[in-house]
């Protein structure tokens, strides 16, 4: 793929990255509230 100068690809990558961060934060938050 690639095409770093393509705005659409950049926004898509940024959106996926933000989604990954949200999932990681949610997982950490749940582990913090409910330690095993």
C-alpha atoms as one frame of an Amber mdcrd trajectory, in Angstrom:
protein
   0.000   0.000   0.000   1.848   3.099   1.192   1.173   6.489  -0.400   2.051
   8.659   2.596   1.089  11.781   0.645  -2.469  10.519   0.144  -4.760  12.375
   2.588  -7.343   9.583   2.590  -4.758   6.956   3.557  -3.342   9.243   6.231
  -6.766   9.811   7.814  -7.558   6.088   7.657  -4.263   5.170   9.364  -4.838
   7.862  12.000  -8.362   6.588  12.659  -7.151   2.994  13.055  -4.342   4.153
  15.360  -6.805   6.078  17.551  -9.058   3.008  17.712  -6.132   0.839  18.883
  -5.274   3.383  21.588  -8.891   3.470  22.776  -9.010  -0.331  22.997  -5.716
  -0.465  24.922  -6.842   2.260  27.328 -10.165   0.518  27.920  -8.401  -2.784
  28.624  -5.939  -1.141  31.034  -8.793   0.670  32.760 -10.753  -2.552  33.283
  -7.676  -4.382  34.579  -7.002  -1.496  36.957 -10.553  -1.570  38.318 -10.732
  -5.363  38.481  -7.267  -6.719  39.377  -6.970 -10.483  39.414
